[in-house]
Amino acid sequence: MSQHITLYKVCDTYANIFIGLRIERNTPEMHLVKSCKGRIWSPEAKLWLLPYTKEAWHEIKSKLPNISVCHQVEEVRIEPIALHGSKNYTKKVPSMAGTIVEFSQAHEEALLRMREELIVRRYQMNTQRNYLSCFREYLAYYPDCQAADLNKEDIRSFLLHKIENDHISEATQNALINAIKFFYEHVEKRERFVIYDLRPRKPKKLPGFLSKDEVARIIRSIKNEKHQLIIKLIYSAGLRLGEIIRLRRNDINEANNCILIRCGKGKKDRIVTLSAKIKEDLRSYIDKYRPRYYLIEGQDGGPYSPRSVQNIFTDALVRACITTHATVHTLRHSYATHLILDGTDIRIVQELLGHNSLKTTEIYTHITDKLRKNIKSPLDSLDI
């Protein structure tokens, strides 16, 4: 990392996230950062802030090629950056696209009410950030209007603009609708806010998965004991990324061969099987690393970084020479697919994965049925 720069992850009280840069004054690096798109100065934190986006990071990297990524970045919390002056002050904040937009006091109050409702309802921090970010984008499109006065046609116009001008994905469109719907139903307390016809058609995608041989090659390619245990646990129990980093040491019940997954998706607890092959690895890891609270802890004793888990898996893919597109979540898909191929009842797989509906689990049978039938292409029977 450049000797003149310290990197931070900055969160404000509205759950906005920024890349924070502390830079020595009158250095070449300071002038380069000041030329970045969407940069803001925080007098409170004495940091330059940029949108927490890939685009912003790529711009920093292009202008400061010697800067490096820290897996354990210090977090700094700040109050929202506002330009106070008159009663109807405006606040400058970065949008999804990285541009700076101005917020009125009415919009700030709407955001504050939404944030408080999200907190009261105990939504996960990532969900809070996503909802607030999406709703902020919606408000920025109507700077002179009260959120309560906007109607379905206004929402439709906003979505059309985002699709045609910003070329948003289907997932982003759904995220925007979810945030807007939350505000009108739970903050404004409207009986029912029906905007389902504004959702994109749901694509019928089959989940990608790895073969057992590929999973074995990934695990064997990891030499670090702690890193290997992380990947083994995710695959052996079908864990989500958030579940592995929230797993506590006391959640492992070796005597009954089970793992308690607390507060999974939908805030549901569930019990999964503890693999017999992983018990010895667990004992060795605990003796060596002595985790106190979380099973997998970071350097400061807190929960392990999600980005670090992703980096472990990405590096293992390269070392194992696997070119198939895969993410950490692919291990969960592989776990479910392999269970069904091995003859496990689909309802048991549903419980192990923590799915509300059997229909969600049935997507794996579309894959396994085709693999079991071993259907041959008609080309195979041609004499060519």
N, C-alpha and C positions, 0 to 999 in steps of 0.2 A: 504494500500500500504506500502511496506517496507520503513522504515524511511530513508534509504540510497539512494532511487531511485526516480527520477521524470520522468514521462512519457510524450512524445511529439509525435505529428504527423508531420513528416518532408517531405517537398516537395522541389525538386530541380528545376532548370530552364528548365529541359527536361521533367517535369511533372512526374518524378519518385516519388514514395511515399515510405517512410520508417517508421518503428517504431523507435523512438528515445528514448534513455535511458541516463539520466544524473545520474552518480553514483559517490559516494564518493570514493576517491582513497584508495587503500589498505584495502578494505573491502571484506568479503566473497562473497558479491553479485557481485562485479566487476569481480572477477575471474570466477564466474559462467557464467556471460554474455560473457566474453571473450572466453568461451568454446563453445558458440552457433555457429551453422552452418551459414556461410555467413555473419558474423558480420564484420562491417567496422568502423574504427574510423574517425570521421569528425573533423579535427583540427579547422575548421572555426566555427562550432557550438558547439564544445567541447562536442559532443554526440557520443555514440555508436549507430550505425545504423544497423537494421536488415530488411530483406525483409518484405514488408507489406502483409503478407500472413497468412492464418490460421495455417499452419505448424510452422511458426516462433513463432506465439503467443502461440501455444500449447507447444513448447519447452521452452519458457520463463516461462510459467505457471508451467511446470513440475520441472524446476530448482528453480523457485522463487514462491512457492505456495501462499505466502502472498500478492503478487502483485494483484491489483484489476483494473478493467476497469473504466476509467473516461468517462462519457458521453460528457463532454465538454473538450476535450483535446486541449491544446494550440498548434497552428500550427507554425512551424518554416520553413522559406524558406532559402535555401542554394544554392550555385553554385555547378555544378557537381563536383564530386570528381575525380580529374585527377592526374596522375603521370607525371608531366612535366619534361622533361630532354632534349631529342633530338627533332628534328623537327617532327619526326614520333613517337610521344609519344603514349602510350596506357592508356586507362582508365579502372579501375576495377569496374564492376557493378554487382549486383545480377541479375540472370536470373529468369524466372518463377519457375524453379525447386529449387531455392534457392542457386544454385552454383555460384561461381564467374567466370566471363568471362572477357577477355581483349578486348578492343575496340581500333582500330587504329584511327588515325586522320581522315582518309577518311570516316570511318564509323561515326565518331562524326559529321563530316560536313553533311553527308547524313541525320542524325537524326535532326540536326539543321535546315536544309532546310525543312524537313517534318514538324517539329514543327511550323516553321514560316508560312507555307502554311495552316496548320490547324487553326492557329490564324487568318490569313487574311480571311479565309472562315468562321470564327466565329463559329467553332465547339464548342460544349459544353465541359467543362473542363474534365468531365468523359470520353467523347469520345476521347479527345486528349490523355489522359493517356492510354486508352486501345489501341489506334492505335500505339502510340509510344512504349508501352510495347511489343506488338506483333511484330512490325517491328524490335525492338532491338533483339528479339529472333531469327528472320530470319537472321539478320546480324551476330549474334554470331555464327551461324552455318557455315558461310563462312568468317572466320577471315582474310584470305589472298586475298579476292576478292573484287573488286569494285562492289557496288550494281548495277550500271548502266550496268555492263557487264554480269550480271546473266540473264538467260533466263527461259522459261517455264519449261524446263526439270529440271533445278536447283530448281525451286519452288516445283516441283513434288517430287524430292528427299528429300527436306526439310520436306514436309508434311508427306511423308512415314515414315521418321525417327521419327517425333513427334507422329504419330499414333502407330507405332510398339514399340518404345522404351519408350516414355513418356505416352502412352495410353491416349492421349488427347480426350476430348469429342467432339461431333459434333459441339457444340456451339463454342468451342475454335478453331476448324478447320475453321469455317466460319469467326471468328474474325481475324485469321491470314491472310486469303485470302483477307478480306476487307482492312486490313492495307497495304498489299503488293500491292494490286490493286490501292489503293489511291496513293501510292508513284509513281508508274510507269505512272499513268494517269495524276495526278495533279502536281507532283513535276518534274518528267522527261518529262512531256508534250507529252506523246505518244498518238497517235490518239485513239487507243482502245487496251486495254490489256485484251484479252479474256482468262479467266481462270475459267469460270463457270463449266467446266467439271471436275474440281478438287474439287468441292463442294460435301459434302455428300448428300445422298438422304434426302429430307426434310420429317421428320416424321409427320404424321397426328395425332397430339395430340389434344384431346379435353380439353379445359380449365377447371380446377377444380373450383367449386363454393360452397358456403354455402347456406343452406336454410334460409328463412326469420327468422325462429325461432332461428337458430344458431346465426345469426347476432344480433338479439335482446338480446340473452343471453350474447354475447360478450360485447355489449354496457352497459348492466345492471351491468356487473361484474366490470366495471371501475368506481371507486368512485371519482377520481380526476377530477375536472370540465374541466380543460384544456385538459387532456388526452382524456376524453370522447368526447369532441368537435372535436378533431383531427379525431378520428375514425368515428364519425357521418358525418363529412364533406367528408371524402374519400368515404364512402359508398353512401351517398346521392347524390353525384355529379359524381361518377365514376372517381375519381382523381387518377393519378399516384403518386408514392411516391415523385418524384421530383416536381410535381405540387403543392402538399400541402405545401411543405416547401418554395416554391417560391411565394406562394399566398400573395398578399399585402392587407393591410387593405382596401385601396380604391378600390380594385377589387370586393368588395361585394356591390351590388346594391340592397338594401332592397326594395326600392320603386318599382322597376320593377321585383322583385323576380328572380334575375339572378346573376350569378358569371362569371366574365371575367377571363378565363384561358389564361395567356400570355405565349407565346413561349413554347408551348407544344412540343411533339415529332414531329420532322420535322420542328421545329421553327414556328409552326402554332398557331394562337390565335383561341379561340372558346368560345362560351357562353353556359353555362349549367344552369339548373334550381336551384334556391335556395329553399330548402325545407321549407315549412311553419313551420314545427315542430322545426326547428333549429334556427329560428329568436330570440326567447326569450333566448336561450342558448348563442347566439352570443352577444346580448346586455349585458347579465350578465357577460360574459367573458371579454368583452371590458372594462366594468366599473371596473372590479376587477383587470385585468392585465395591462390595458392601453398600448396596443402595439402601437409603433410609426410608423413603416414602414411596416414590414412584419406582417401578421395577427397572425401567430404563431412564436414567437420569442424565442431565447435561452436566457440563463442567461445574456449574454453580450450584448443583444439587436440585434444581428445578426440573420440570419435564423436558424431555429431549426435543430437539427442534424437528418439526416436520420436514423442513428443507434438508436436514442432514440425512433423514431416512431416505428421502428421494434420491439424494446424491449417492448413498450407499448402493441402492438398487441400480441406478443408471451406470455406475462404475462397474458393477458386477455383470451387467448385460454385455458391456464391452469386453471385459476379460473373458467371459464365457463364449464370446464370438456368436452371440445371438442377435440376429438382425431384425427379428420380428418386433413390430412396434408394441411396447409394453410399458406399463407404469406400475407403481406399487399396488394399485387397486387390481391389476391383472392377476396378482397372486390370489386374491379373494375369488375372482371368477374361476381361476384354475382349481382352487380348493373345491368349489361347488361342482364343477364339471367332473372332476375326478371322483368325488363321492358318488355321484349318480352313475357314472360309468362302472364303479365298483359294486353297484346294486343297492345302494342306500335308498331307503324309501324317501320320496320327494317331500313328504310332510315333515320328516325328521330334518332334512336339509333346510326346509323353510324355518324351522325353529332354531337351528344352528346359525343361520344367517341373520335371524331376527326380522324376517319379512312379515309385514302385516297381512298381505294377501298371497295366496298360493299362486296367483297369476304371475306375480313378480318372479317367483322361483321357477315357474314352468318354462321360462325363456331358456333355461339350461337344457331342458329336454329336447328343444328344437335342435340343439347341437348334438347331444348324445345319441338321439334316435338315428340321426344320419350316420354317425360314426359306427354305431352298432350294426346297422344294416349293410354296411360296406357295399353300397350300390356302385355298380360299374357303369362307366360312360358307354353309350352305344358306339363310340369311336373304337373302343377296345375290341369289338367284334368284327371290325372291317378288315379286309385283307388288303392292306395298303403298305 
